Every structure is written in C-alpha cells, then in structure tokens.
C-alpha cells in the first residue's frame, strides 16, 4: 500500500460526488454512500468505546470487530463484492451466547447507561442499528450480501450484551426502566 493515502485533499468530491472502490462515481447522498458513512460512524463509536478501560476479552473482540467493519465498508464500496461470510456471523453468535450466559435474565427493559463504558456500548449499538437500516435500504436497490445484514443484526445484540457486561464488571447493575414512576406535579 506504500503511499496510497499520502494525499488526503484531492478536491474530486467538491461537486458532491465520491468514488467507489470499483472506480465508479456516485452522489455523496446515495444510499450506498449513506451506508458506508454509517458503517464508518459505527467503527468510530466502537473506537471511542475502546478508549475506555475494558476487560481484555471485550477489548480483543471489539478490536476484531473494527477490522470486520472496515472489511464491510470495503464490501459496500465495490458493488457486488462480498468480504464477510458465515464465519464472521458465527463468531459473533458464539461470543454473544457465551457473554450472555453469564448475565442474569432481564425482567424489565433497561435504559442506556450505568458506567461510561456501558453507555458508550449502548451508543455504538444504536449507531449499529442505523447502519443496519442503511444497509437494508441499500439492499432494496442493489444486491447486498445477506451476511452483511446478519452481521450487523448480531453485532447490535452483542453491543447490548457488552454494555451489560461492562456495568457488571464495574460493580454496577443495569439501569432499569421504571414504567410506573412518579409523575411530575402539574
């Protein structure tokens, strides 16, 4: 790759278009570019989470996920190309099952919060859901790998469970939603 990214300002996007990995140019507000941007934002949100103190198992898993998301961005930047497969989805499912097995069952909905790290995991989860919606919308116009959709769906679940683990790791409990809370006085 050498000096591939040595020139950052190219001015090629000044007219509102950007280049895809296959060399084609598309408007910057196209569904494909929107999906790419949402995947990039998700990767950045996970990067912010990784800036906190995390248990080594979560740190390692999230680091690998960042690489998967970069691959997914590459997949989306080349129409018809696929980089994620069954093994990527299976790896998330295995982690999800193992991590969730150590948590108490939920009896109520929980609110995003608790520790800073847990709140960041919840934020990454919501960005993941948006990225998933963007990929689904793109798939309605262009062919998108089913693995991409499945990966994002499992990842949002994994980030939810990660938030719960991070709260427990810090000695905190989940923030319970209280549907019957006191109403403020008029």
C-alpha positions in Angstrom: 0.0 0.0 0.0 3.0 2.3 0.5 2.0 5.9 -0.1 -1.6 5.1 -1.2 -3.1 7.7 1.2 -0.3 10.3 1.1 -2.6 12.9 -0.5 -5.7 13.5 1.6 -7.2 16.5 -0.1 -8.0 15.6 -3.7 -10.9 18.0 -4.5 -12.5 15.2 -6.5 -15.6 15.3 -4.3 -16.2 19.1 -4.4 -19.0 18.7 -6.9 -21.0 16.4 -4.5 -19.8 13.0 -5.8 -17.4 10.4 -4.5 -15.5 7.5 -5.9 -16.3 3.9 -5.1 -13.8 1.1 -4.8 -14.6 0.0 -8.4 -13.8 3.4 -9.8 -17.4 4.5 -10.4 -18.6 7.8 -9.1 -21.9 8.3 -7.2 -23.6 11.2 -5.4 -22.5 11.6 -1.8 -26.1 11.3 -0.6 -26.6 8.0 -2.4 -27.9 5.0 -0.3 -24.5 3.3 -0.8 -22.5 6.2 0.5 -25.0 6.7 3.3 -24.5 3.0 4.3 -20.7 3.4 4.1 -20.9 6.5 6.3 -23.0 4.7 8.9 -20.5 1.8 9.0 -17.7 4.3 9.4 -19.5 6.1 12.2 -20.2 2.7 13.9 -16.5 1.8 13.7 -15.6 5.2 15.2 -18.2 4.7 18.0 -16.5 1.4 18.8 -13.1 3.2 18.7 -14.4 5.6 21.4 -15.5 2.7 23.5 -12.1 1.1 23.1 -10.5 4.3 24.5 -12.0 3.3 27.9 -10.7 0.6 30.3 -12.3 -2.6 29.2 -12.0 -6.3 30.2 -9.4 -7.9 27.9 -12.0 -10.3 26.3 -14.2 -7.4 25.2 -11.2 -5.3 24.1 -10.0 -8.1 21.9 -13.4 -8.9 20.4 -14.2 -5.2 19.7 -10.8 -4.8 18.0 -11.5 -7.7 15.7 -15.0 -6.3 15.0 -13.4 -3.0 13.9 -11.4 -4.9 11.3 -14.6 -6.7 10.2 -16.4 -3.4 9.9 -13.6 -2.0 7.7 -14.0 -5.1 5.5 -17.7 -4.5 5.4 -17.0 -0.9 4.2 -14.8 -2.3 1.5 -17.6 -4.7 0.5 -20.1 -1.9 0.3 -17.7 0.3 -1.7 -17.5 -2.3 -4.5 -21.0 -3.2 -5.8 -21.4 -7.0 -6.0 -18.3 -7.7 -3.8 -18.5 -9.8 -0.6 -15.9 -10.0 2.2 -18.0 -11.1 5.2 -19.2 -14.7 5.3 -20.8 -17.3 7.6 -17.6 -17.5 9.8 -17.9 -13.8 10.7 -21.5 -14.1 11.7 -20.8 -17.4 13.6 -18.0 -15.7 15.6 -20.4 -13.0 16.8 -23.1 -15.6 17.6 -20.6 -17.6 19.7 -19.4 -14.6 21.6 -23.0 -13.4 22.1 -24.1 -16.7 23.5 -21.0 -17.1 25.8 -21.2 -13.5 27.1 -25.0 -13.6 27.7 -24.8 -16.9 29.6 -23.0 -15.2 32.5 -25.6 -12.4 32.9 -28.8 -12.6 34.9 -32.0 -12.7 32.9 -33.7 -9.4 32.2 -37.1 -8.9 33.8 -37.6 -5.3 32.6 -36.3 -3.2 29.8 -33.1 -1.3 30.6 -32.0 2.2 29.8 -28.7 3.0 28.1 -26.4 4.0 30.9 -24.7 2.9 34.1 -21.0 3.3 33.6 -19.4 5.5 30.9 -18.2 2.4 29.0 -21.7 0.8 29.1 -23.3 4.0 27.9 -20.7 4.1 25.0 -21.6 0.4 24.2 -25.3 1.4 24.0 -24.4 4.4 21.8 -22.5 2.1 19.5 -25.5 -0.3 19.5 -27.8 2.5 18.3 -25.4 3.5 15.6 -25.2 -0.1 14.6 -29.0 -0.3 14.2 -28.9 2.8 12.0 -26.1 1.2 9.9 -28.2 -1.9 9.6 -31.2 0.1 8.4 -29.0 1.8 5.8 -27.7 -1.5 4.5 -31.2 -2.9 4.3 -32.3 0.2 2.4 -29.4 -0.2 0.0 -30.2 -3.9 -0.4 -33.6 -2.9 -1.7 -32.0 -1.1 -4.6 -28.8 -3.0 -5.1 -27.8 -6.6 -4.2 -26.2 -6.7 -0.8 -24.8 -9.8 0.9 -27.1 -11.4 3.4 -24.1 -11.8 5.6 -23.7 -8.0 5.9 -27.3 -7.7 7.2 -26.9 -10.7 9.6 -23.5 -9.4 10.8 -24.9 -6.0 11.8 -28.0 -7.5 13.4 -25.9 -9.8 15.6 -23.4 -7.0 16.3 -26.1 -4.8 17.8 -27.2 -7.6 20.1 -23.6 -8.2 21.0 -23.1 -4.5 21.9 -26.2 -4.6 24.1 -24.8 -7.6 26.0 -21.4 -5.9 26.1 -23.0 -2.9 27.9 -24.5 -5.2 30.5 -21.1 -6.9 31.0 -19.4 -3.6 31.4 -21.8 -2.5 34.1 -21.3 -5.8 36.0 -17.5 -5.6 35.5 -17.6 -2.2 37.3 -19.9 -3.5 40.1 -22.9 -1.6 38.8 -26.3 -3.0 37.8 -28.3 -2.3 34.7 -30.4 0.9 34.7 -33.9 -0.4 34.9 -36.7 1.3 33.0 -39.5 2.1 35.5 -42.8 2.2 33.6 -44.7 3.1 36.8 -42.6 6.1 38.0 -44.0 9.1 39.8 -45.5 11.7 37.5 -44.3 15.3 38.0 -46.7 17.6 39.6 -48.6 19.9 37.2 
